[in-house]
């Protein structure tokens, strides 16, 4: 298995203990400084942290994760959008190489925006995948509808073609049709997301109701935001959502999709804050280990 690590929340580097892999697991870690320098895009390290926007900034600040959503350079050359596009494009190259080699690929990052690397990488390798999106949230906002300004809330909609000049074209991905996307486990939706989903062709189902035989045809990108798990079982989430499935139910559903043999890339998003004790780190490591081991053995 090839594991591509993107230790970032949006465009900010995360501490090493934020994405705890199983003992002995090897990963390709993206060299962001080199990527951004080669792309002529300034690194976020040189941009002063802004207060951010209400809600998102408060959640991230309380969790000890810097937020760049409100940074005045966000739309400018070298702002957050170009930095995220450069990171995703570089990671897509690593994903594409592994897919071409026939390896199972797992991408692990700090938020859902890096699903773009998984999709673009599979497309560069010659695939035309659909996407299965496990998430407690819809992630189908646009810049115009978001109430918080948090870019992770746009992650799926961006893959469906929103704001292509800022996202799809710089990354080099082809947006997918709505009927090629399945949203699984979403239960914490804003009104604008509810309206969009009701009028769209995006499919929806619960985690335990997911039937792999009913997913769109062809290869798949399987995206799992860890906050799809009930927040009572997953401590320290930036955007906790109660009333969700158990860890065991999520892992079982993921295993069933992987068993179909159609998954090209498993993308795992970990939007959580720093672990406040060893018990929290253990829970997180066990979840990541279970998801990585859910791949069928060759």
C-alpha positions in Angstrom: 0.0 0.0 0.0 1.1 3.5 -0.7 0.2 6.1 2.0 0.4 9.7 1.0 0.5 12.1 4.0 -0.7 15.6 3.9 -0.2 16.9 7.4 -2.1 20.2 6.9 -5.3 21.7 8.0 -6.2 23.9 5.1 -2.7 25.3 4.3 -1.2 25.2 7.8 1.2 22.5 8.9 0.0 20.2 11.7 2.2 18.8 14.5 3.5 15.3 14.0 1.1 13.8 16.6 -2.0 15.0 14.8 -2.1 12.1 12.3 -1.0 9.0 14.2 -0.3 6.2 11.9 0.0 2.5 13.0 3.4 1.6 14.4 5.9 0.9 11.6 3.7 2.3 8.8 5.6 4.1 6.1 4.2 7.2 4.3 5.2 9.6 1.6 5.0 13.0 3.3 4.5 16.0 1.0 7.3 18.5 1.1 5.1 21.6 1.1 7.9 24.1 1.2 9.5 22.7 -1.9 6.1 22.4 -3.7 5.1 26.0 -3.0 8.5 27.3 -3.9 8.6 25.5 -7.2 5.1 26.8 -7.9 6.1 30.3 -7.1 3.5 30.5 -4.3 4.5 31.9 -0.9 4.3 29.5 2.0 1.6 30.2 4.7 4.4 30.3 7.2 5.2 33.7 6.0 1.7 35.0 6.2 0.5 36.5 9.5 -2.4 34.6 11.0 -5.6 36.5 10.8 -8.5 36.5 13.2 -10.5 34.5 10.6 -14.2 34.7 10.4 -16.7 34.0 13.2 -17.5 30.4 14.0 -14.7 28.7 12.0 -12.0 30.9 13.6 -13.4 30.3 17.0 -13.6 26.5 16.6 -10.1 26.3 15.1 -8.5 28.7 17.6 -10.0 26.8 20.6 -8.6 23.6 19.1 -5.1 25.2 18.7 -5.3 25.0 14.9 -4.5 28.3 13.0 -7.2 29.4 10.6 -6.4 31.3 7.4 -9.9 31.6 6.1 -10.1 35.3 6.9 -6.6 36.2 5.9 -6.6 39.2 3.6 -4.4 37.4 1.1 -6.8 34.5 0.7 -7.8 35.4 -2.9 -4.6 37.1 -3.9 -1.7 35.4 -5.7 0.1 33.5 -3.0 -3.1 33.4 -0.9 -4.7 30.3 0.6 -6.5 29.2 -2.5 -3.3 29.1 -4.6 -1.4 27.4 -1.8 -4.1 24.7 -1.4 -4.3 24.2 -5.2 -0.5 23.8 -5.3 -0.5 21.3 -2.5 -3.3 19.2 -4.0 -1.7 19.2 -7.4 1.6 18.0 -6.1 0.0 15.3 -4.0 -2.1 14.3 -7.0 1.1 13.4 -8.8 2.1 11.1 -6.0 -1.3 9.5 -6.1 -1.2 9.1 -9.8 2.1 7.3 -9.8 0.9 4.8 -7.2 -2.4 4.2 -9.0 -0.5 3.5 -12.2 1.7 1.0 -10.4 -1.4 -0.8 -9.2 -0.9 -0.1 -5.5 -3.8 0.5 -3.1 -3.5 4.2 -2.2 -4.5 5.8 1.1 -4.3 9.6 1.4 -4.4 11.0 5.0 -4.8 14.7 5.6 -6.0 17.2 8.1 -9.2 18.2 6.3 -11.5 17.3 3.4 -10.0 19.7 0.9 -7.3 17.2 0.1 -9.8 14.8 -1.4 -9.0 16.9 -4.6 -5.6 15.2 -4.6 -7.2 11.8 -4.5 -9.6 12.5 -7.4 -7.1 14.4 -9.6 -4.5 11.7 -9.0 -6.8 8.9 -10.1 -7.9 10.9 -13.2 -4.2 11.6 -14.1 -3.7 7.8 -14.0 -6.4 7.4 -16.6 -9.4 6.6 -14.4 -12.9 8.2 -14.4 -13.9 7.7 -10.8 -17.1 8.4 -8.9 -16.9 9.5 -5.3 -18.3 8.1 -2.1 -18.2 10.7 0.6 -18.6 9.7 4.3 -19.1 12.8 6.4 -21.3 14.1 9.2 -21.6 17.4 7.2 -22.6 18.1 3.6 -19.5 20.0 2.5 -21.6 21.4 -0.4 -21.4 25.1 0.4 -20.1 27.7 -2.1 -18.4 30.9 -1.3 -21.8 32.6 -1.6 -23.7 30.3 0.8 -21.1 29.5 3.5 -22.1 30.9 6.9 -18.8 30.4 8.5 -16.3 31.0 5.8 -14.6 27.7 6.5 -13.3 26.3 3.2 -13.6 22.7 4.3 -17.4 23.2 4.1 -17.0 23.6 0.3 -14.9 20.4 -0.2 -17.4 18.2 -2.0 -19.0 21.0 -3.9 -15.6 22.0 -5.3 -15.2 18.5 -6.7 -18.6 18.9 -8.3 -17.5 22.0 -10.2 -17.9 25.0 -7.9 -15.4 27.8 -8.4 -13.4 26.0 -11.1 -11.0 28.9 -11.7 -9.8 28.6 -8.1 -9.9 24.9 -7.7 -10.4 22.4 -10.6 -8.3 24.2 -13.2 -5.3 25.0 -11.1 -5.3 21.4 -9.7 -5.9 19.8 -13.0 -9.0 17.8 -12.0 -12.2 17.2 -14.0 -15.3 17.9 -11.9 -17.6 14.9 -11.5 -21.3 14.9 -12.3 -23.6 15.1 -9.3 -25.1 11.7 -10.0 -21.6 10.2 -9.6 -21.4 11.4 -6.0 -22.8 9.6 -3.0 -23.0 11.4 0.4 -23.0 9.0 3.3 -23.9 9.7 6.9 -24.5 13.4 6.6 -26.6 14.7 9.5 -25.4 18.2 10.3 -26.5 20.4 7.3 -27.0 24.1 7.0 -30.2 25.3 5.3 -28.4 26.2 2.0 -26.9 22.7 1.9 -30.3 21.1 2.4 -31.7 23.1 -0.4 -28.9 22.3 -2.7 -29.0 18.6 -2.0 -32.8 18.4 -2.4 -32.5 19.8 -5.9 -29.3 18.0 -6.9 -28.7 14.6 -8.3 -26.2 13.8 -5.4 -27.2 10.5 -3.9 -27.6 10.2 -0.1 -27.8 7.3 2.4 -26.9 6.4 6.0 -23.8 4.5 6.9 -25.5 1.3 7.9 -27.8 1.5 4.8 -25.0 1.8 2.3 -25.2 -0.9 -0.4 -22.0 -1.1 -2.5 -23.9 -2.7 -5.3 -26.0 0.5 -5.6 -23.0 2.9 -6.0 -22.2 4.5 -9.3 -20.5 2.2 -11.8 -16.7 2.2 -12.4 -13.8 3.0 -10.1 -14.4 4.9 -6.9 -12.7 7.4 -4.7 -13.7 6.6 -1.1 -13.5 9.6 1.2 -13.9 9.2 4.9 -14.1 12.3 7.2 -13.6 10.9 10.7 -16.3 13.1 12.0 -18.9 10.8 10.4 -18.3 8.7 13.6 -20.6 9.7 16.5 -18.8 12.5 18.4 -19.3 10.5 21.7 -16.8 8.0 20.4 -14.3 10.4 18.6 -12.9 13.0 21.0 -11.5 16.4 20.0 -13.3 16.8 16.6 -13.3 20.4 15.4 -16.9 20.0 14.2 -18.5 17.3 16.3 -21.9 15.9 15.3 -23.8 13.7 17.8 -26.2 11.0 16.8 -24.0 9.3 14.3 -22.9 5.7 13.7 -20.3 4.0 15.8 -16.7 3.5 14.9 -17.4 -0.2 14.2 -20.3 0.6 11.9 -18.2 3.1 9.9 -15.3 0.7 9.6 -17.6 -2.1 8.5 -19.2 0.0 5.8 -15.8 1.2 4.6 -14.6 -2.5 4.5 -17.7 -3.4 2.4 -17.0 -0.7 -0.2 -13.3 -1.6 -0.4 -14.3 -5.3 -0.8 -16.0 -4.4 -4.1 -12.5 -4.1 -5.6 -13.5 -0.8 -7.3 -11.8 1.7 -4.9 -8.8 3.4 -6.5 -8.0 5.7 -3.6 -9.1 5.8 0.1 -9.0 9.4 1.3 -9.1 10.0 5.1 -9.7 13.5 6.5 -8.9 14.1 10.2 -10.3 17.5 11.2 -9.5 17.2 14.9 -7.6 19.3 17.4 -4.3 18.3 19.2 -4.7 15.3 21.4 -5.0 16.3 25.0 -3.9 13.0 26.4 -2.5 9.6 25.4 -6.0 8.1 25.5 -7.2 10.4 22.7 -4.2 9.7 20.6 -4.8 5.9 21.1 -8.4 6.2 19.9 -7.3 8.1 16.8 -4.5 5.7 16.0 -6.9 2.8 16.3 -9.3 4.4 13.9 -6.7 5.1 11.3 -5.2 1.6 11.7 -8.7 0.1 11.2 -9.4 2.1 8.1 -6.0 1.3 6.6 -6.4 -2.4 7.4 -9.9 -2.4 5.8 -8.3 -2.8 2.4 -8.7 -6.4 1.1 -5.5 -8.4 1.3 -4.0 -9.3 -2.0 
